[in-house]
Amino acid sequence: MISASSDEPAQSVDIDSALVARLIVSQFPQWADRPITPAEPNGWDNRTFRLGADMSVRLPSAARYAAQVDQEHRWLPVLAPSLPLPIPVPLAVGVPADGYPWDWSVYRWLDGTPASTTDVDDLTELAMTLADFLTCLQRIDPTGGPPPGPHNFFRGGPVETYDAETRDAIAEVRDQISAETATAVWENALAATWRRKSVWVHGDVAASNLLVRNGRLSAVIDFGSSGVGDPACDLTIAWTLLSGASREAFRGALPVDDATWARGRGWALWKALITFAGNLGTNPAEAAAARRVINDVLAEHEQSSDRPLNLDARDLWRTDPEGRGHSDLGPKTLRRQHQRTDSCAGGSRQRMSSES
């Protein structure tokens, strides 16, 4: 889920297997004999249905998600060859019909179970694999990529976009959290301004969008909020899924400096605060999960408060021989960054070969 505080689905149409069957029959009759079953678990921004054994149908659940259809069909084929893990492969675009008001998509089916609902053999290994994926994503030429805006809920944009929401949420739950520490975390994020060139971001790196097979990360899905900008928004998984050694491994494997980490912490705090405040008294499970993220973010801030953070990324980033910035993380990490450059293309070639 990638929406802001207005988390209601605002759904004006029933999206079920019968609707999908009518759409397929009328627009793609060559696939009409394929069985249609709802995907489990299903999403929030989109409803997904399996179409036979090797395809899926994805329909936006509300108008504010409809622009994601064109975005994915435009950019997924551009991104895929440079990435070391499979991502969705768009096959066809459907148009509004049978009472359904927005464009919709047919994709190749990707096997796997969301990391949010399955066991992961080694969370640290998953963290490292994900860091490799995100680094490869950031190395793709951003020219012409979609900038942050309402269409992707400002992913890749400045975290200050949600300043008012965050401060209002802190005030609303101030009796249940350390408002002083939360405010300090937030103000650190605001101070850590992004000053470098835009890079590609996924925009919604959540456990529900990481597919796992045989206990290992196997694919990354849902690029509807992707774009080019500040990569800090892609760090929230460090607090929503990872912890301890896996979080440290994730941070160490990424080209990330103190400033970017501080902004990522701010993104995680914003989302957890509005989720916590919005679910108190109505959804105890969601509120508890959000509270855990808040606790982790605040605890990490307090543990690191004994050393000053350099929030000026210009002082922390230097340039590698290819002209790309990376953080001052020491020679071992820098060697890993250069090794990853080869894995970005090499992993893609292996994947494309295995699918052919």
C-alpha positions as CSV (number, residue, x, y, z in Angstrom):
1,M,0.0,0.0,0.0
2,I,1.4,3.4,-1.0
3,S,-1.3,5.9,-0.3
4,A,-1.0,8.7,2.2
5,S,-3.3,9.3,5.1
6,S,-6.4,8.8,3.0
7,D,-6.1,5.0,3.2
8,E,-9.7,4.3,2.3
9,P,-9.8,2.4,-1.0
10,A,-12.5,4.8,-2.4
11,Q,-13.7,1.8,-4.5
12,S,-16.7,2.6,-6.7
13,V,-16.9,-0.7,-8.5
14,D,-17.0,-4.3,-7.4
15,I,-13.9,-6.1,-8.7
16,D,-14.4,-9.8,-8.7
17,S,-13.7,-12.9,-10.9
18,A,-17.0,-12.4,-12.8
19,L,-16.0,-8.9,-13.9
20,V,-12.5,-10.1,-14.9
21,A,-14.0,-12.9,-17.0
22,R,-16.3,-10.4,-18.8
23,L,-13.4,-8.1,-19.5
24,I,-11.2,-10.9,-20.8
25,V,-13.9,-12.4,-23.0
26,S,-14.7,-9.1,-24.6
27,Q,-11.2,-7.7,-25.1
28,F,-8.9,-10.7,-25.2
29,P,-11.0,-13.7,-26.4
30,Q,-7.9,-15.7,-27.1
31,W,-7.5,-16.1,-23.3
32,A,-11.2,-16.6,-22.5
33,D,-10.8,-20.3,-21.8
34,R,-8.3,-19.7,-19.0
35,P,-9.5,-20.1,-15.4
36,I,-9.6,-17.0,-13.3
37,T,-8.9,-17.1,-9.5
38,P,-8.3,-14.2,-7.1
39,A,-4.6,-13.9,-6.0
40,E,-4.0,-14.5,-2.3
41,P,-3.2,-12.3,-0.5
42,N,-4.6,-9.6,-2.6
43,G,-3.5,-6.0,-2.8
44,W,-4.9,-2.6,-1.8
45,D,-4.1,-0.3,-4.7
46,N,-4.9,-3.0,-7.2
47,R,-6.8,-6.2,-7.3
48,T,-5.0,-9.1,-8.9
49,F,-6.4,-12.3,-10.4
50,R,-4.5,-15.3,-11.7
51,L,-5.3,-16.0,-15.4
52,G,-4.5,-19.6,-16.1
53,A,-1.1,-20.9,-14.9
54,D,1.2,-18.3,-16.3
55,M,-0.6,-14.9,-16.5
56,S,-2.3,-12.4,-14.2
57,V,-4.8,-9.6,-14.5
58,R,-4.4,-6.5,-12.4
59,L,-7.0,-3.8,-12.0
60,P,-6.7,-0.5,-10.1
61,S,-9.1,-0.3,-7.1
62,A,-9.6,3.5,-7.3
63,A,-9.0,6.4,-9.6
64,R,-5.9,7.6,-7.8
65,Y,-4.1,4.4,-8.8
66,A,-5.2,4.3,-12.4
67,A,-2.2,6.2,-13.8
68,Q,0.0,3.3,-12.6
69,V,-1.1,1.2,-15.6
70,D,0.4,3.3,-18.2
71,Q,3.5,3.9,-16.1
72,E,4.3,0.2,-15.6
73,H,3.7,-0.6,-19.3
74,R,6.0,2.3,-20.3
75,W,8.9,1.7,-17.9
76,L,9.0,-2.0,-16.8
77,P,10.4,-3.1,-20.2
78,V,13.1,-0.4,-19.9
79,L,14.1,-1.4,-16.3
80,A,14.0,-5.2,-16.6
81,P,17.2,-5.9,-18.6
82,S,19.4,-4.1,-16.0
83,L,17.9,-5.7,-12.9
84,P,19.2,-9.0,-11.3
85,L,15.8,-10.2,-10.2
86,P,12.6,-10.7,-12.2
87,I,10.0,-7.9,-12.2
88,P,6.5,-7.9,-13.8
89,V,6.3,-8.4,-17.5
90,P,3.3,-6.5,-19.1
91,L,1.5,-8.4,-21.8
92,A,-1.5,-6.3,-22.6
93,V,-3.6,-3.3,-21.6
94,G,-7.3,-3.5,-21.2
95,V,-9.7,-0.5,-21.5
96,P,-12.7,0.5,-19.5
97,A,-15.8,-1.7,-20.1
98,D,-18.6,-3.6,-18.4
99,G,-18.9,-1.0,-15.6
100,Y,-15.2,-0.9,-14.8
101,P,-14.0,2.7,-15.4
102,W,-10.2,2.5,-15.8
103,D,-7.5,0.9,-17.9
104,W,-6.2,-2.4,-16.5
105,S,-3.3,-4.8,-17.2
106,V,-2.4,-8.4,-18.1
107,Y,1.0,-9.6,-16.9
108,R,3.1,-12.7,-16.9
109,W,2.6,-14.5,-13.6
110,L,5.5,-14.5,-11.2
111,D,5.7,-17.4,-8.8
112,G,6.4,-16.7,-5.2
113,T,4.8,-15.7,-1.9
114,P,5.0,-12.2,-0.4
115,A,7.6,-11.9,2.3
116,S,4.9,-10.5,4.5
117,T,3.2,-13.8,4.7
118,T,5.9,-16.4,4.4
119,D,9.0,-17.6,6.2
120,V,12.4,-16.4,4.9
121,D,15.3,-18.7,5.4
122,D,17.9,-16.0,6.0
123,L,16.7,-12.4,6.5
124,T,20.2,-11.1,6.2
125,E,20.6,-12.8,2.8
126,L,17.3,-11.3,1.7
127,A,18.5,-7.9,2.8
128,M,21.7,-8.2,0.8
129,T,19.9,-9.5,-2.3
130,L,17.4,-6.6,-2.0
131,A,20.3,-4.1,-1.6
132,D,21.9,-5.5,-4.8
133,F,18.6,-5.0,-6.6
134,L,18.1,-1.4,-5.4
135,T,21.7,-0.5,-6.3
136,C,21.2,-1.9,-9.8
137,L,17.9,0.1,-10.1
138,Q,19.7,3.3,-9.1
139,R,22.3,2.7,-11.8
140,I,19.8,2.7,-14.6
141,D,19.8,5.9,-16.7
142,P,17.1,8.1,-15.3
143,T,16.7,10.3,-18.4
144,G,13.0,10.9,-19.1
145,G,11.8,8.9,-16.1
146,P,8.7,10.1,-14.3
147,P,9.4,12.7,-11.6
148,P,7.7,12.7,-8.1
149,G,4.1,13.9,-8.0
150,P,0.6,13.0,-7.0
151,H,0.5,10.1,-9.5
152,N,3.1,8.2,-7.3
153,F,2.3,9.9,-4.0
154,F,5.6,11.9,-4.2
155,R,7.9,8.9,-3.9
156,G,11.3,10.1,-4.7
157,G,10.3,13.6,-3.7
158,P,11.2,15.5,-0.5
159,V,10.0,14.0,2.7
160,E,8.8,17.4,3.8
161,T,5.8,16.8,1.5
162,Y,4.3,15.0,4.5
163,D,5.5,17.5,7.2
164,A,2.0,18.6,8.3
165,E,0.7,15.0,8.4
166,T,3.6,13.8,10.4
167,R,3.4,16.6,13.0
168,D,-0.4,16.2,13.3
169,A,0.1,12.5,13.9
170,I,2.8,13.0,16.5
171,A,0.4,15.4,18.3
172,E,-2.4,12.9,18.1
173,V,-0.5,10.0,19.7
174,R,1.8,12.0,21.9
175,D,0.5,10.3,25.0
176,Q,1.6,6.9,23.6
177,I,5.0,7.6,22.2
178,S,7.9,9.9,22.9
179,A,6.8,12.9,21.0
180,E,10.1,14.6,21.6
181,T,12.1,11.8,20.1
182,A,9.7,11.4,17.1
183,T,10.0,15.1,16.4
184,A,13.8,14.9,16.5
185,V,13.8,12.0,14.1
186,W,11.5,14.0,11.8
187,E,13.4,17.2,11.9
188,N,16.7,15.3,11.2
189,A,15.0,13.9,8.1
190,L,13.9,17.4,7.0
191,A,17.4,18.8,7.5
192,A,19.0,16.0,5.4
193,T,18.2,17.6,2.0
194,W,18.8,15.6,-1.2
195,R,21.2,17.6,-3.4
196,R,22.3,15.2,-6.0
197,K,21.1,13.9,-9.4
198,S,17.9,11.9,-9.4
199,V,18.0,8.1,-9.6
200,W,15.4,5.4,-10.2
201,V,13.3,4.5,-7.2
202,H,10.8,1.6,-6.7
203,G,8.6,3.7,-4.5
204,D,6.9,1.0,-2.5
205,V,9.6,-1.4,-1.2
206,A,7.3,-3.3,1.2
207,A,7.3,-6.9,2.3
208,S,4.1,-7.5,0.3
209,N,6.0,-6.5,-2.9
210,L,8.9,-8.9,-2.3
211,L,8.2,-12.4,-3.6
212,V,9.9,-15.4,-1.9
213,R,10.5,-18.9,-3.3
214,N,12.2,-21.6,-1.4
215,G,12.9,-19.2,1.4
216,R,14.8,-16.7,-0.8
217,L,13.9,-13.4,-2.5
218,S,12.9,-14.3,-6.0
219,A,11.2,-11.2,-7.5
220,V,10.1,-7.6,-6.9
221,I,6.7,-6.5,-8.0
222,D,4.4,-3.4,-8.0
223,F,6.3,-0.6,-9.7
224,G,3.2,1.7,-9.9
225,S,4.8,4.3,-7.7
226,S,8.3,4.1,-9.2
227,G,10.0,7.2,-10.6
228,V,13.2,9.2,-10.5
229,G,14.3,11.2,-7.5
230,D,15.7,10.7,-4.0
231,P,16.1,7.0,-3.2
232,A,15.5,7.5,0.5
233,C,11.8,6.4,0.2
234,D,13.1,2.9,-0.7
235,L,14.8,2.4,2.6
236,T,11.7,2.0,4.7
237,I,11.9,-1.7,4.5
238,A,14.8,-1.5,6.9
239,W,12.3,-0.8,9.7
240,T,9.1,-2.5,8.4
241,L,10.7,-5.9,7.7
242,L,14.4,-6.0,8.7
243,S,15.9,-5.6,12.2
244,G,19.2,-6.1,13.9
245,A,21.8,-7.8,11.8
246,S,19.7,-7.8,8.6
247,R,19.1,-4.1,8.9
248,E,22.8,-3.5,9.3
249,A,23.6,-5.7,6.4
250,F,21.1,-3.8,4.2
251,R,22.5,-0.5,5.1
252,G,26.1,-1.7,4.7
253,A,25.4,-3.1,1.2
254,L,23.8,0.0,-0.1
255,P,25.5,3.2,-1.4
256,V,23.9,5.1,1.4
257,D,25.2,8.0,3.6
258,D,23.9,9.4,6.9
259,A,21.8,12.0,5.2
260,T,19.9,9.4,3.0
261,W,19.5,7.1,6.0
262,A,18.0,9.9,8.0
263,R,15.5,10.7,5.3
264,G,14.6,7.0,5.0
265,R,14.0,6.9,8.7
266,G,11.7,9.9,8.2
267,W,9.7,8.2,5.5
268,A,9.3,5.1,7.8
269,L,8.2,7.3,10.7
270,W,5.7,9.2,8.7
271,K,4.0,6.1,7.4
272,A,4.0,4.3,10.7
273,L,2.6,7.3,12.6
274,I,-0.3,7.9,10.2
275,T,-1.1,4.1,10.2
276,F,-0.9,4.0,14.0
277,A,-3.1,7.0,14.5
278,G,-5.5,5.9,11.9
279,N,-6.0,2.4,13.3
280,L,-6.1,3.1,17.0
281,G,-9.4,1.6,18.3
282,T,-10.4,0.1,15.0
283,N,-7.7,-2.3,13.9
284,P,-5.5,-3.4,16.8
285,A,-3.3,-5.6,14.6
286,E,-2.4,-2.8,12.2
287,A,-1.9,-0.4,15.0
288,A,0.4,-2.8,16.8
289,A,2.5,-3.4,13.6
290,A,2.8,0.4,13.1
291,R,3.7,0.9,16.8
292,R,6.6,-1.7,16.4
293,V,8.0,0.3,13.5
294,I,7.7,3.6,15.5
295,N,9.5,2.0,18.4
296,D,12.3,0.7,16.2
297,V,12.8,4.0,14.5
298,L,12.9,5.9,17.8
299,A,15.2,3.4,19.4
300,E,17.7,3.5,16.5
301,H,17.7,7.3,16.7
302,E,18.4,7.3,20.4
303,Q,21.2,4.7,20.0
304,S,22.9,6.7,17.3
305,S,22.5,10.1,19.1
306,D,25.9,9.7,20.8
307,R,27.6,10.5,17.5
308,P,26.7,13.5,15.4
309,L,25.1,12.9,12.0
310,N,26.5,14.6,9.0
311,L,23.3,15.6,7.2
312,D,25.0,17.3,4.3
313,A,25.3,14.5,1.6
314,R,27.8,16.7,-0.3
315,D,30.4,16.0,2.3
316,L,29.8,12.3,2.4
317,W,29.6,11.2,-1.2
318,R,32.5,10.8,-3.5
319,T,32.7,9.6,-7.1
320,D,33.7,6.2,-8.4
321,P,35.6,5.7,-11.7
322,E,32.3,5.6,-13.6
323,G,31.2,9.0,-12.3
324,R,28.6,7.7,-9.9
325,G,28.3,8.7,-6.3
326,H,28.6,6.3,-3.4
327,S,28.9,6.8,0.3
328,D,32.2,6.7,2.2
329,L,31.7,3.2,3.6
330,G,35.3,1.9,3.4
331,P,37.3,-0.2,0.9
332,K,35.4,-3.5,1.5
333,T,32.0,-1.9,0.7
334,L,33.5,0.0,-2.2
335,R,34.8,-3.3,-3.7
336,R,31.3,-4.8,-3.3
337,Q,29.8,-1.8,-5.2
338,H,32.1,-2.4,-8.1
339,Q,31.3,-6.2,-8.1
340,R,27.6,-5.3,-8.1
341,T,28.0,-3.3,-11.3
342,D,28.7,-6.6,-13.1
343,S,26.0,-8.5,-11.3
344,C,23.3,-6.0,-12.5
345,A,23.8,-6.9,-16.1
346,G,25.0,-10.5,-15.5
347,G,22.0,-11.4,-13.4
348,S,19.6,-10.0,-15.9
349,R,21.2,-12.0,-18.8
350,Q,20.9,-15.2,-16.7
351,R,17.2,-14.5,-16.0
352,M,16.3,-13.7,-19.6
353,S,18.1,-16.9,-20.7
354,S,16.2,-19.0,-18.2
355,E,12.9,-17.6,-19.3
356,S,13.5,-18.1,-23.0
